[in-house]
């Protein structure tokens, strides 16, 4: 295995462990005498080596997992790991296996459809990166504000600017709910 792939796999695995340790919900479904606790919902954005490893790890831990990438060829890979593919209708196949930059119209369409999946998840893990460029901001302030209280975000692209609004490299950020959060 090459160095980039091995580090990506290790990082994807570690992102899930970090999220599971901080999430207020258990990843697996738990059944006990008084009822059942539903498993955590995990959304992984970016289906490269790190993202696929994150999907596989979250699934192995028992979470309900969804995955998203702008490259349509990743749908089969995401589903092969037992996750549901989030289809935004945006395709951005680029060269060398990487995604191309989205147009403003594509970003708006992506935000509308992806926002629903982000709001429904308990854990969001982002791994999207473009080599040699600033990481694309995929999750904006409004999407973050519509997440459930206690939701956990692990932004693996933090060192490159982050995929999520408000990400600060090397820091744990806690959000206070804005007044308009109630939808």
C-alpha beads as a LAMMPS data file, in Angstrom:
LAMMPS data file: protein, C-alpha beads

183 atoms
182 bonds

1 atom types
1 bond types

-500.0 500.0 xlo xhi
-500.0 500.0 ylo yhi
-500.0 500.0 zlo zhi

Masses

1 110.0

Atoms # bond

1 1 1 0.000 0.000 0.000
2 1 1 1.354 3.429 -0.852
3 1 1 1.960 6.027 1.854
4 1 1 -0.958 8.284 0.878
5 1 1 -3.453 5.397 0.897
6 1 1 -2.185 3.958 4.184
7 1 1 -2.384 7.343 5.906
8 1 1 -5.824 8.015 4.414
9 1 1 -7.119 4.663 5.664
10 1 1 -5.705 5.273 9.145
11 1 1 -7.158 8.800 9.222
12 1 1 -10.622 7.645 8.122
13 1 1 -10.608 4.975 10.825
14 1 1 -9.446 7.440 13.492
15 1 1 -12.092 10.043 12.520
16 1 1 -14.829 7.542 13.351
17 1 1 -13.244 6.644 16.687
18 1 1 -12.964 10.343 17.588
19 1 1 -16.611 10.890 16.646
20 1 1 -17.837 7.802 18.522
21 1 1 -16.053 8.908 21.678
22 1 1 -17.732 12.330 21.579
23 1 1 -21.186 11.453 20.216
24 1 1 -24.078 11.537 22.682
25 1 1 -25.597 8.448 20.989
26 1 1 -24.263 4.922 20.824
27 1 1 -23.254 3.773 17.360
28 1 1 -24.920 0.326 17.563
29 1 1 -28.572 -0.311 18.264
30 1 1 -29.025 -1.360 21.870
31 1 1 -31.912 -3.467 23.122
32 1 1 -32.688 -3.763 26.811
33 1 1 -35.627 -4.704 29.042
34 1 1 -37.388 -1.348 28.700
35 1 1 -36.947 -0.908 24.934
36 1 1 -34.547 -0.169 22.145
37 1 1 -32.098 2.662 21.520
38 1 1 -31.769 3.439 17.824
39 1 1 -28.237 3.516 16.400
40 1 1 -26.455 6.765 15.586
41 1 1 -26.795 8.143 12.064
42 1 1 -23.411 8.847 10.488
43 1 1 -22.890 10.822 7.288
44 1 1 -19.499 10.681 5.574
45 1 1 -18.792 13.298 2.911
46 1 1 -15.962 12.349 0.570
47 1 1 -15.467 8.782 -0.665
48 1 1 -11.753 8.555 -1.257
49 1 1 -9.600 6.173 0.761
50 1 1 -10.236 7.996 4.059
51 1 1 -13.963 8.390 3.472
52 1 1 -14.463 4.763 2.491
53 1 1 -12.518 3.635 5.563
54 1 1 -14.684 5.924 7.725
55 1 1 -17.846 4.425 6.198
56 1 1 -16.598 0.866 6.767
57 1 1 -15.549 1.602 10.359
58 1 1 -18.826 3.326 11.292
59 1 1 -20.759 0.441 9.745
60 1 1 -18.682 -2.128 11.662
61 1 1 -19.451 -0.237 14.875
62 1 1 -23.180 -0.599 14.117
63 1 1 -24.148 2.902 13.004
64 1 1 -26.647 3.689 10.248
65 1 1 -24.335 5.131 7.605
66 1 1 -24.791 7.346 4.569
67 1 1 -22.035 8.447 2.229
68 1 1 -21.697 11.223 -0.307
69 1 1 -19.242 12.203 -3.008
70 1 1 -19.669 14.339 -6.120
71 1 1 -18.080 11.609 -8.233
72 1 1 -20.891 9.272 -9.378
73 1 1 -18.551 6.269 -9.644
74 1 1 -18.292 6.225 -5.840
75 1 1 -21.959 5.251 -5.422
76 1 1 -21.162 1.581 -5.970
77 1 1 -18.200 1.734 -3.567
78 1 1 -20.287 3.388 -0.834
79 1 1 -23.119 0.890 -1.234
80 1 1 -20.701 -2.073 -1.286
81 1 1 -19.750 -1.129 2.283
82 1 1 -23.397 -1.251 3.386
83 1 1 -24.023 2.492 3.428
84 1 1 -26.728 4.433 1.638
85 1 1 -25.556 6.810 -1.109
86 1 1 -26.831 10.397 -0.816
87 1 1 -27.735 11.473 -4.350
88 1 1 -27.696 15.236 -4.890
89 1 1 -27.931 15.042 -8.678
90 1 1 -24.530 16.750 -8.994
91 1 1 -21.735 14.988 -10.860
92 1 1 -18.204 16.385 -10.843
93 1 1 -15.939 13.731 -12.281
94 1 1 -12.488 15.216 -12.760
95 1 1 -9.117 13.907 -13.870
96 1 1 -6.906 11.408 -12.087
97 1 1 -9.757 10.094 -9.942
98 1 1 -10.330 13.460 -8.247
99 1 1 -13.409 15.668 -8.438
100 1 1 -13.417 18.904 -10.405
101 1 1 -14.523 22.187 -8.843
102 1 1 -18.293 22.727 -8.895
103 1 1 -20.005 25.647 -10.605
104 1 1 -22.081 28.024 -8.463
105 1 1 -25.332 26.409 -9.721
106 1 1 -23.997 22.949 -8.866
107 1 1 -22.949 24.134 -5.399
108 1 1 -26.464 25.489 -4.770
109 1 1 -28.099 22.227 -5.888
110 1 1 -25.660 20.222 -3.779
111 1 1 -26.307 22.408 -0.706
112 1 1 -30.085 22.055 -0.968
113 1 1 -30.088 18.266 -1.180
114 1 1 -27.102 17.585 1.045
115 1 1 -28.458 19.927 3.728
116 1 1 -31.274 17.483 4.474
117 1 1 -28.839 14.618 5.070
118 1 1 -26.616 16.816 7.237
119 1 1 -29.584 17.905 9.376
120 1 1 -30.639 14.280 9.938
121 1 1 -27.255 12.923 11.046
122 1 1 -25.857 12.575 14.550
123 1 1 -22.261 12.438 13.308
124 1 1 -20.791 14.169 10.270
125 1 1 -17.353 13.191 8.989
126 1 1 -15.870 15.110 6.078
127 1 1 -12.833 13.982 4.100
128 1 1 -13.091 15.891 0.804
129 1 1 -9.826 17.321 -0.481
130 1 1 -8.351 18.493 -3.762
131 1 1 -4.565 17.966 -3.961
132 1 1 -2.623 21.221 -3.927
133 1 1 -5.709 23.367 -3.299
134 1 1 -7.735 24.662 -0.387
135 1 1 -10.346 22.133 0.743
136 1 1 -13.824 22.811 -0.659
137 1 1 -16.294 24.133 1.896
138 1 1 -19.224 21.789 1.407
139 1 1 -21.153 22.317 4.648
140 1 1 -22.086 25.957 5.193
141 1 1 -23.178 27.816 8.320
142 1 1 -26.867 27.245 7.705
143 1 1 -26.385 23.470 7.328
144 1 1 -24.445 23.337 10.591
145 1 1 -27.110 25.371 12.386
146 1 1 -29.805 22.884 11.349
147 1 1 -27.972 19.915 12.847
148 1 1 -29.426 18.291 15.958
149 1 1 -28.176 19.505 19.339
150 1 1 -25.197 17.391 20.396
151 1 1 -24.243 16.422 16.844
152 1 1 -20.549 15.785 16.265
153 1 1 -18.516 16.925 13.260
154 1 1 -15.054 15.603 12.471
155 1 1 -13.548 17.590 9.586
156 1 1 -10.520 15.715 8.290
157 1 1 -9.794 18.555 5.867
158 1 1 -9.293 21.086 8.696
159 1 1 -5.588 21.607 7.958
160 1 1 -6.472 22.578 4.373
161 1 1 -9.198 25.069 5.322
162 1 1 -11.938 22.585 6.183
163 1 1 -15.043 21.221 4.500
164 1 1 -17.298 22.628 7.218
165 1 1 -18.044 26.228 8.122
166 1 1 -16.423 27.190 11.417
167 1 1 -13.713 24.534 11.297
168 1 1 -10.491 25.574 13.020
169 1 1 -7.460 23.361 12.515
170 1 1 -6.257 21.746 15.728
171 1 1 -9.208 22.993 17.789
172 1 1 -12.439 21.546 19.083
173 1 1 -15.248 23.998 18.287
174 1 1 -18.557 24.003 20.157
175 1 1 -21.543 25.740 18.633
176 1 1 -24.212 27.657 20.489
177 1 1 -27.574 27.476 18.744
178 1 1 -28.541 30.643 16.868
179 1 1 -31.963 32.147 17.632
180 1 1 -33.408 31.025 14.267
181 1 1 -32.358 27.415 14.719
182 1 1 -35.890 26.193 15.441
183 1 1 -36.659 26.057 11.683

Bonds

1 1 1 2
2 1 2 3
3 1 3 4
4 1 4 5
5 1 5 6
6 1 6 7
7 1 7 8
8 1 8 9
9 1 9 10
10 1 10 11
11 1 11 12
12 1 12 13
13 1 13 14
14 1 14 15
15 1 15 16
16 1 16 17
17 1 17 18
18 1 18 19
19 1 19 20
20 1 20 21
21 1 21 22
22 1 22 23
23 1 23 24
24 1 24 25
25 1 25 26
26 1 26 27
27 1 27 28
28 1 28 29
29 1 29 30
30 1 30 31
31 1 31 32
32 1 32 33
33 1 33 34
34 1 34 35
35 1 35 36
36 1 36 37
37 1 37 38
38 1 38 39
39 1 39 40
40 1 40 41
41 1 41 42
42 1 42 43
43 1 43 44
44 1 44 45
45 1 45 46
46 1 46 47
47 1 47 48
48 1 48 49
49 1 49 50
50 1 50 51
51 1 51 52
52 1 52 53
53 1 53 54
54 1 54 55
55 1 55 56
56 1 56 57
57 1 57 58
58 1 58 59
59 1 59 60
60 1 60 61
61 1 61 62
62 1 62 63
63 1 63 64
64 1 64 65
65 1 65 66
66 1 66 67
67 1 67 68
68 1 68 69
69 1 69 70
70 1 70 71
71 1 71 72
72 1 72 73
73 1 73 74
74 1 74 75
75 1 75 76
76 1 76 77
77 1 77 78
78 1 78 79
79 1 79 80
80 1 80 81
81 1 81 82
82 1 82 83
83 1 83 84
84 1 84 85
85 1 85 86
86 1 86 87
87 1 87 88
88 1 88 89
89 1 89 90
90 1 90 91
91 1 91 92
92 1 92 93
93 1 93 94
94 1 94 95
95 1 95 96
96 1 96 97
97 1 97 98
98 1 98 99
99 1 99 100
100 1 100 101
101 1 101 102
102 1 102 103
103 1 103 104
104 1 104 105
105 1 105 106
106 1 106 107
107 1 107 108
108 1 108 109
109 1 109 110
110 1 110 111
111 1 111 112
112 1 112 113
113 1 113 114
114 1 114 115
115 1 115 116
116 1 116 117
117 1 117 118
118 1 118 119
119 1 119 120
120 1 120 121
121 1 121 122
122 1 122 123
123 1 123 124
124 1 124 125
125 1 125 126
126 1 126 127
127 1 127 128
128 1 128 129
129 1 129 130
130 1 130 131
131 1 131 132
132 1 132 133
133 1 133 134
134 1 134 135
135 1 135 136
136 1 136 137
137 1 137 138
138 1 138 139
139 1 139 140
140 1 140 141
141 1 141 142
142 1 142 143
143 1 143 144
144 1 144 145
145 1 145 146
146 1 146 147
147 1 147 148
148 1 148 149
149 1 149 150
150 1 150 151
151 1 151 152
152 1 152 153
153 1 153 154
154 1 154 155
155 1 155 156
156 1 156 157
157 1 157 158
158 1 158 159
159 1 159 160
160 1 160 161
161 1 161 162
162 1 162 163
163 1 163 164
164 1 164 165
165 1 165 166
166 1 166 167
167 1 167 168
168 1 168 169
169 1 169 170
170 1 170 171
171 1 171 172
172 1 172 173
173 1 173 174
174 1 174 175
175 1 175 176
176 1 176 177
177 1 177 178
178 1 178 179
179 1 179 180
180 1 180 181
181 1 181 182
182 1 182 183
